[in-house]
Each structure stands twice: as structure tokens, then as C-alpha cells.
Amino acid sequence: MANVEHGGRAGNAFGAGTVDTARERLRALRIGLWLIAAVLAVRQVAVVLSTPKAERLTDLETWVGPNGVLHVKGSLYDSTQFTGTPFGGLVLKPFTRAAEQALGWGWTFGTLSLVVALGLVAARALPQPVSRRTSLLAAPVAVSLLMLSLPVRNTLYLGQTSVIPVLLVLLGCFAMRGERAGGVLIGLAAALQPTVLLFAPLLWFTGRRRAAGSTGVTFAALTALAWAAMPHDSNTYWVHHLAGVGLGKDADDLTNQSLHGALLRLGLTGPLEIGLFLLLGAAVAAVGLRRAVRYAKDGQLLLAVAVTGCVAVAVSPTTWQHQLLWVLLAVVGRVGRKTSDRFMWPVAVVLVMTLPAKMMLPNMAALYPLRDNVTLLAALAAATVVPFLSRTSEYYRRPIPTDYAQPIPTRWKRVPLLPFLGRVLTRPNLLLELLLIRVGYSAYQQVRLAATGGTNAGGRAVAEHHGDQILAIERFLRLDIEHWANHAVVKVGWLRDFFDFYYESFHFVVPLTVLGVLYARRPADYRWARSALGFATLIALVGFWLYPLAPPRLMPGLGIIDTVHGVQDFSKPDYGTLTALTNQYAAMPSLHFGWSLWCGLVIAVLAPKWWMKALGLLHPLFTVSAIVATGNHWILDAVGGAAVVAAGFGLTYLLQGPRPRTLMKPVEVSTQELVPAAGRTPS
């Protein structure tokens, strides 16, 4: 920096080289992100076009009649499946001569183009100041998130128009120079999706009154035009169905993520439900629009648009899944004073908008009200309670920094490959950790089950064949003790009960306890241990996928007694409520033993007392005895579990380096070092 500031040639050359290298890396990263966005787009097209003709674009077919011709005779709402406005039906008249297949292709690729345009506009609308790196990478990231989001995927699959109103609003707010022109686009969006009229108050109270006026005028004019052209349909939509209420699926369906749908799912009906909905809707609208106006005046207009859209999601009588893109836009809000808290809100929004609700929360009856309304809750949070930072806040651009440990020298020059991951000493955000653990475990369950085609019987033949292979190897190595151990334990009642209890109870309790203690007492070691466990589990999933294996208890003719589940019909095994949720042929490697070994090693390394270390190492010993005695695993499964744990710690070391030990102490600089000596030129 000194050479550059003083203008030396060597410094300029060095600085130019550094800048060029940074630009090349940024360019490569940008190209890579655009490639990811392109791959996601191709995948979405492939999913739509590979779906049988009768099952794809089903909502689009409600817009067309026999031979692909628009319902120009009769009503669009005869089947109640068409949920758009009469004006939305009117603008389809140019497609009246299009065949369904051609319209489907055009609709799919046209929607993809609109999604890309939406991502580009949203990326350019980020609140200033924005670094050059962010401005270059924001567009491909935005497009990728849109492609992954459930609303866009539903729009492409069903053949919906829900991307168009969002794009029109963003164009009206950020791309049009004149207020009236911007208002016309927003009014057009409102003619397609009436709740967009909520943007008129936002425009009015932020000083864009011409835009607010043209929004209302455009909406009224287009609605009147549709009423003149299609009076029967307009009367059906606006009067009989009260702006679309009752069209489509039942209002209490899980896909209706509005306050009205949530209240119906809670069992409220009649005047009580309607009154409560109107009261809550008015409160959400008042609070949300007030917040949106404040963020718009603060220079965060994109966040203000997102908050207003979230209000529209909540207060609309019906908000189907393909109409929820507004919630994804709320990802631009900044929350948290600490760097470690900054990622909580965007990660939560992305997960809610890209994953099914059942992956976010466990399948427990007490959590059904939260799970069934998780997207609505995200919209309500964004609209009313999430404390987004103002641009005037000292933490907006400079959050409280994270504490780092001093780098520890390693034997290999390039280790660690990702040093910023391994040197953090502060504990991560608890809510974010719990959310990621839940999503990770749900993905683990899904991959385990998918490894055999989604059913326990799907891979039975292959799994039993692999079981014969494992048994042959164990016999060759003289390790085939499963039958002997199983029958020896069965003869001793108390020992059988002990191993059954240990097998069923300690698999989750001990790892969660270890993680909880480390998080509370030793956050830096928590990060190290958590990473090793995560890597080990990911590697194990590859094993489940590539090598489905029947455990001893499910091997015909082997004579193993299933002490935990009882006698089983191998063609239709029954494990109670877990039958449809777990893959019983995911035996190699054994994560029962792998996780217990991870616990034992972590306790042995970190525990302060020798007896704690010894007690920790007893856990994997009891676990391997339990999994073999109960007939749930082969000896070689435990060897596989040990291998993936070793690989997990190895990957953690490779990527993060040795676990951090001490805080990075600030370097003390004396006054003599700051003030150059007399007659000495600073270098």
C-alpha cells in the first residue's frame, strides 16, 4: 500500500498485478455462477418437458379449450380452476389459434426469460452503496435463487403468470424514468393480481403521487376494459367470487399461504373467522406498509417492495404457492449487529422458499400449525417484526467483527484450503445452526430412502446380494460373529433389554448432548467437531447410495433374531411409524457406530478429566456391541463407520486446518514505530 501511495514504479507494477489477478478471479467466479444459473434453467425445462403431456401445464390448460383455443364461448370460471382475473384471460386472445403443445413450449421458455429479467432487475435494484464485486455477482445469484425457488418451479410446472406481476412492479419502480410510466406498469400488474394495489399507498406516502395515481387509473381502466369485453366473467370474478375468492383449490388447502387459509386450517369458520381475518389483515397492512415507507425513505426501495409484497401475501384471501415470490425478495434485508448473525435471515428465507415445509420442521403434531404455515410466517415476519437495519445504522456496512484465532502452522503448505472456516472462535448463530441441522438431517433421511427407490422393498434383491458378499468377506477374515453374538445375548434377558435400550436411545441423545455442551462452553471446538460430523455423514450418504446393504436381521436363512423390532416378513418389514421414513437397507457404513465413535473421539480430545475421556470411549464400545447383538449391523459396517469418521476429521483438517487454540491478540505498536525518526524517509 505504501508503494502504491508514493507512486513508485515497482509498487505500481505490483499493484497492477494484484488488481489483474483479483479481476481474473472475479471474472471466473462470475462465469461459474452464470453457468450454475444456466444449468438450473436447463434442469427446470427438462423437468417440465419430461413430464407426461396430461400432467404438465395443468393450470395453463384451464385457460384454453378444445384444440388449444381460448374459452371465448362460455365462462373462464366454469370449472373454478382458472384463478386469474378477467383481464388476465383477455390478454390471452392472441394465443387463441395456438395448439397446446406449441403454447406450452412458448410458455415455458417465455417464463424462463421473464425469470432472468426479474433477476437482473432485482440485482440492479440493490440499495447503494454496492461494491463492484457484489454488483457483478448479484445477477447470477439472483437468477439461480429464482430458478430454485418453489414459486418459479410451480409456475413453470403448472403454467402460471405469477412472475409477470412481480416483474412489472420492479420495472415500474426501478426501470422506468417517469413516474406515470412506472405507475402504468404497476397498474397493469394489479390488473393481473389485484393485491398489487397495495403498492399504490407505498408510492403515495413516499412522494411518488403521480405514480400512485396512474396505478389506480390504469387498474380501473384495464378492469373496465375486461368488464366490457367479458361482462359475464367479470361479474363472476368480482361479484360472485369476491375478487377470486373460492376459485381454485379449497381455501384451507396447504398451498393457500394467506391469513385466511391459516385461520381455516386452525378450525375457525363463519363470521368469527371472517372478522378475525379482516382485523388481522388490517393490522398487518398498517404495520407492514408503515415499515415499507420507512425503508423506502431510507434508500432501501427493493426491501420496501419486498415488505409490501409480503403484506399482499398475508392479506390476500387466497395466495397460492406460485404467488409467493415476494417473500424471496425480502432476502435483501440486513439483520443483526454481528457478522455471525448476518446470515441468519437470508439463509432462512432461501430455505423456506426452496424446500418443502416438511424439511423445515419435524413431523410432530404439535408443530403442524407452524409447518403448514411456514411461508406465511416468513411473510408475516418480513412485513411486521424482522428488525431490518437502516442504512444509517453503524452496523449496516460494518457489523461487529468475528474473533479469529492465530493460524496454526501445518506440515503441508496449502493446508488449510479454506482458512477462514477454521479460525473462527465465536459461537455461530443458534437459530441458524438448529435450522441447518434440521434441514441436513431431513436431507439425510430423504437420501437414505431414495437409495432404494423410495421404498424399503425397492432394493431388497441388491441389498441381500451385497449382504452375501459382506458375509463371505467376514467368513474369510474370521469376523462372522453376528449369529453367535445375537443368540448369546438373546439368552440373557437383562442383557438383551440393555442392548435394545442402548440401540434405540443413545444414537441421537449423545451426539446432540456433545454438540450442545460444545456450543455453550467451547464454541471454536464446536465448529471443528460439527464440521467433522457433517463431512462424515455426507460421505456415509454416498455409501448408502452406492452400496445398499441388508443388515443381518433382514438376511433370509441366516437365523438372526431381530431383538428390537421382532420377527419380520422380509418382503414387507414393519418398523412401526418409521417404516415409510427410513431405509432399512442403509447399513453400510454404520452411522450408529460412526456417530458414537465421533462422540468418543471428541470427548477424549476435549474432556479435562481422564475419567471423562474413558467414559466417552466406552460409548462407541457399547454401541458396536449393541448394533451387532441386536442384528442391526455387520462387523464390517462398523469398520465402514470408522472409515467415514476418519475421513470426516481428515476433510476438516484439510479444509480448516488444526482446531484453533487461542484468541488472536492485537499487535501492540509503539509510538516510535508510528513516528519516523528525524531525517529518515518512510518506506
PyMOL commands that set and color helices and strands:
alter all, ss='L'
color gray80, all
select helices_A, chain A and resi 2-6+9-50+58-61+66-68+86-90+93-95+100-124+132-148+150-158+163-175+179-192+194-205+209-229+231-240+259-265+270-297+301-315+321-323+325-332+339-341+344-354+357-360+365-371+374-385+419-422+430-450+460-477+482-490+493-521+523-546+552-554+576-578+591-606+610-629+635-656+671-674
alter helices_A, ss='H'
color red, helices_A
deselect
rebuild
show_as cartoon
